Amino acid sequence: MLANWFLYRTEGKNLGELGFNLKGENIKFLPIGLFLGIMAVLIGFYLKSLLTGDKIIFNENIHFQEMLKQLYWILPTAAVQEFICRSYGYKKLIETYNLTIANLITVVVFVSMHNVFNIGIFGAILYSISIIIGHFVFANALLKSGTIFFAIGIHWGSNIANNQLFTDQKLSASILFLEKAVQQDSSGFNPIGILLYIIALNIGFILLWVFLSKWRKRKEQ
């Protein structure tokens, strides 16, 4: 945040260029984004369970204090990544070159910020695709709303939902978790199945990407 403030100060501007101020019309996008991010993950979580045959279990012993704690701790991570990837540098690339160049450079930076290779090459590809889709959702949220609060909110909702609310195993903050189905012997490489899995996993964010792409750009404040 301070780095972005300093860079804008060199041009006689401030963080208002990112819609980062205490105006209500900007701040409201933080909780809206949080809700949309959570819902996008929930849609993917449900469709993934249908595809894999896993049973979704409701956690009857949710630790709400732990949920709020995780919600608090995850916000700074989302905010830091947005201030690095979709802020002064991103908007300057658009201004200097064009939106395509800005997206290509930012996608590379954003993927590199995640440890994609700790789950093998196949896992790295799947994870990278999800990260790339995420970039376009966050970028559209910034550009269409005019405030980085929206991008931070969606990123925040995505992170808390993926890591704590809708999980593969039961956690203290899980709302829903999966009971794994008995796995059948693999019949070999199945490109159709892999494609369906990628789409199911990311369908919520794909729909959100399309929605934001069609959203009328908010007038500059």
C-alpha positions as CSV (number, residue, x, y, z in Angstrom):
1,M,0.0,0.0,0.0
2,L,2.8,2.4,0.9
3,A,4.7,1.5,-2.3
4,N,1.6,2.3,-4.4
5,W,1.1,5.6,-2.4
6,F,4.7,6.6,-3.1
7,L,4.5,5.9,-6.8
8,Y,1.3,7.9,-7.2
9,R,2.8,10.7,-5.2
10,T,5.6,11.0,-7.8
11,E,2.8,11.9,-10.2
12,G,1.0,14.2,-7.9
13,K,-1.8,11.7,-7.3
14,N,-2.9,9.5,-4.4
15,L,-4.5,6.1,-3.7
16,G,-7.8,7.5,-4.8
17,E,-6.6,6.5,-8.3
18,L,-7.3,2.9,-7.1
19,G,-10.5,3.8,-5.3
20,F,-8.7,3.2,-2.0
21,N,-10.2,5.7,0.4
22,L,-12.9,5.9,3.0
23,K,-15.8,6.8,0.6
24,G,-18.8,4.6,1.2
25,E,-19.3,4.0,-2.5
26,N,-15.9,2.3,-2.6
27,I,-15.8,0.6,0.8
28,K,-19.1,-1.2,0.1
29,F,-17.4,-3.2,-2.6
30,L,-15.3,-5.0,0.1
31,P,-18.2,-7.0,1.7
32,I,-19.9,-7.4,-1.8
33,G,-16.7,-8.9,-3.1
34,L,-16.3,-11.1,0.0
35,F,-19.8,-12.5,-0.6
36,L,-19.2,-13.1,-4.4
37,G,-15.9,-14.8,-3.8
38,I,-17.4,-17.2,-1.3
39,M,-20.3,-18.0,-3.6
40,A,-18.0,-18.6,-6.6
41,V,-16.0,-21.1,-4.6
42,L,-19.2,-22.8,-3.2
43,I,-20.5,-23.3,-6.8
44,G,-17.3,-25.0,-7.8
45,F,-17.1,-27.0,-4.6
46,Y,-20.6,-28.4,-5.3
47,L,-20.0,-29.3,-8.9
48,K,-16.7,-30.9,-8.1
49,S,-18.4,-33.2,-5.6
50,L,-21.0,-34.2,-8.2
51,L,-18.2,-35.0,-10.7
52,T,-16.1,-37.0,-8.2
53,G,-19.0,-38.6,-6.3
54,D,-17.8,-37.2,-3.0
55,K,-20.5,-36.6,-0.4
56,I,-20.8,-33.1,1.0
57,I,-21.2,-33.1,4.8
58,F,-22.4,-30.2,6.9
59,N,-20.3,-29.5,9.9
60,E,-22.6,-29.4,12.9
61,N,-19.8,-28.3,15.2
62,I,-18.5,-25.1,13.5
63,H,-16.1,-23.1,15.6
64,F,-17.3,-19.6,14.8
65,Q,-14.6,-17.9,16.7
66,E,-12.0,-19.8,14.7
67,M,-13.8,-18.9,11.5
68,L,-13.7,-15.2,12.4
69,K,-10.0,-15.5,13.3
70,Q,-9.2,-17.0,9.9
71,L,-11.3,-14.4,8.1
72,Y,-9.2,-11.7,9.9
73,W,-5.8,-13.4,9.1
74,I,-6.6,-14.1,5.4
75,L,-7.6,-10.5,4.5
76,P,-4.0,-9.1,4.6
77,T,-2.8,-11.9,2.2
78,A,-5.4,-11.0,-0.3
79,A,-4.8,-7.3,0.1
80,V,-1.0,-7.6,-0.4
81,Q,-1.4,-9.6,-3.6
82,E,-3.8,-7.2,-5.0
83,F,-1.6,-4.2,-4.2
84,I,1.3,-6.0,-6.0
85,C,-0.5,-7.4,-9.0
86,R,-3.5,-5.2,-9.7
87,S,-2.7,-1.6,-8.7
88,Y,-0.3,1.1,-9.8
89,G,1.9,-1.2,-11.9
90,Y,-1.1,-2.9,-13.6
91,K,-2.8,0.3,-14.5
92,K,0.5,1.9,-15.7
93,L,1.0,-1.1,-18.0
94,I,-2.4,-0.5,-19.5
95,E,-1.8,3.2,-19.9
96,T,1.7,2.7,-21.4
97,Y,1.0,-0.4,-23.6
98,N,-2.4,-2.0,-23.6
99,L,-4.7,-4.2,-21.6
100,T,-3.4,-7.4,-23.3
101,I,0.2,-6.7,-22.4
102,A,-0.8,-5.7,-18.9
103,N,-2.7,-9.0,-18.4
104,L,0.1,-11.2,-19.8
105,I,2.8,-9.6,-17.5
106,T,0.5,-9.6,-14.4
107,V,-0.6,-13.2,-14.9
108,V,3.1,-14.3,-15.0
109,V,3.8,-12.4,-11.8
110,F,0.6,-13.6,-10.1
111,V,1.3,-17.3,-10.9
112,S,4.9,-16.9,-9.7
113,M,3.6,-15.8,-6.3
114,H,2.1,-19.2,-5.7
115,N,3.9,-22.4,-5.1
116,V,2.4,-24.3,-8.0
117,F,5.0,-27.0,-8.4
118,N,4.7,-28.6,-4.9
119,I,1.9,-30.9,-6.3
120,G,3.6,-32.3,-9.4
121,I,3.3,-31.1,-13.0
122,F,-0.3,-32.1,-13.5
123,G,-1.3,-30.3,-10.2
124,A,0.8,-27.3,-11.3
125,I,-1.2,-27.0,-14.6
126,L,-4.6,-27.3,-12.8
127,Y,-3.5,-24.8,-10.1
128,S,-2.1,-22.3,-12.7
129,I,-5.3,-22.4,-14.7
130,S,-7.3,-21.5,-11.6
131,I,-4.9,-18.7,-10.7
132,I,-5.1,-17.3,-14.3
133,I,-8.9,-17.3,-14.1
134,G,-8.7,-15.6,-10.7
135,H,-6.5,-12.9,-12.2
136,F,-9.1,-12.0,-14.8
137,V,-11.8,-11.9,-12.2
138,F,-9.8,-9.6,-9.8
139,A,-8.7,-7.4,-12.7
140,N,-12.2,-6.9,-14.0
141,A,-13.4,-6.2,-10.5
142,L,-10.9,-3.4,-10.2
143,L,-11.4,-1.9,-13.7
144,K,-15.2,-2.1,-13.8
145,S,-15.8,-0.9,-10.2
146,G,-13.0,1.6,-10.1
147,T,-11.9,0.5,-6.7
148,I,-9.3,-2.1,-5.5
149,F,-11.6,-2.8,-2.6
150,F,-13.7,-5.0,-5.0
151,A,-10.7,-7.0,-6.1
152,I,-9.5,-7.4,-2.5
153,G,-13.0,-8.5,-1.4
154,I,-13.4,-11.2,-4.1
155,H,-9.9,-12.4,-3.4
156,W,-10.5,-12.5,0.3
157,G,-13.7,-14.5,-0.2
158,S,-12.0,-16.9,-2.5
159,N,-9.2,-17.5,0.0
160,I,-11.3,-18.0,3.1
161,A,-13.8,-20.3,1.2
162,N,-11.1,-22.5,-0.3
163,N,-8.9,-22.7,2.8
164,Q,-11.4,-22.8,5.6
165,L,-15.1,-22.9,4.7
166,F,-15.5,-25.6,2.0
167,T,-12.8,-28.1,2.5
168,D,-11.7,-31.6,1.5
169,Q,-11.3,-32.5,5.2
170,K,-13.2,-31.4,8.3
171,L,-11.6,-28.3,9.9
172,S,-12.8,-26.4,12.9
173,A,-13.9,-23.5,10.6
174,S,-15.4,-25.7,7.9
175,I,-19.0,-25.1,7.0
176,L,-19.0,-28.0,4.5
177,F,-16.5,-30.7,4.0
178,L,-16.2,-33.8,1.8
179,E,-16.5,-37.5,2.5
180,K,-14.4,-39.1,-0.2
181,A,-16.1,-41.6,-2.4
182,V,-14.5,-45.0,-3.0
183,Q,-12.1,-44.5,-5.9
184,Q,-12.3,-46.8,-8.9
185,D,-9.2,-48.0,-10.7
186,S,-8.1,-45.4,-13.2
187,S,-8.8,-46.4,-16.8
188,G,-5.9,-44.2,-18.0
189,F,-5.5,-40.7,-19.3
190,N,-9.0,-39.1,-19.8
191,P,-8.8,-35.6,-21.4
192,I,-12.5,-35.2,-21.3
193,G,-12.7,-36.0,-17.6
194,I,-9.8,-33.7,-16.9
195,L,-11.4,-30.8,-18.8
196,L,-14.7,-31.3,-17.0
197,Y,-12.9,-31.4,-13.7
198,I,-11.1,-28.0,-14.5
199,I,-14.4,-26.5,-15.6
200,A,-16.3,-27.8,-12.5
201,L,-13.6,-26.6,-10.1
202,N,-13.6,-23.1,-11.6
203,I,-17.1,-22.7,-12.9
204,G,-18.1,-20.2,-10.2
205,F,-15.2,-17.9,-11.1
206,I,-15.7,-18.4,-14.8
207,L,-19.3,-17.2,-14.4
208,L,-18.1,-14.3,-12.2
209,W,-15.5,-13.4,-14.9
210,V,-18.3,-13.3,-17.6
211,F,-20.5,-11.3,-15.3
212,L,-17.9,-8.7,-14.6
213,S,-16.9,-8.5,-18.2
214,K,-20.4,-7.6,-19.1
215,W,-20.8,-5.2,-16.2
216,R,-21.0,-1.5,-17.2
217,K,-17.8,0.3,-16.1
218,R,-18.4,2.6,-13.2
219,K,-17.8,6.2,-13.9
220,E,-14.6,7.7,-12.4
221,Q,-15.3,9.2,-9.0
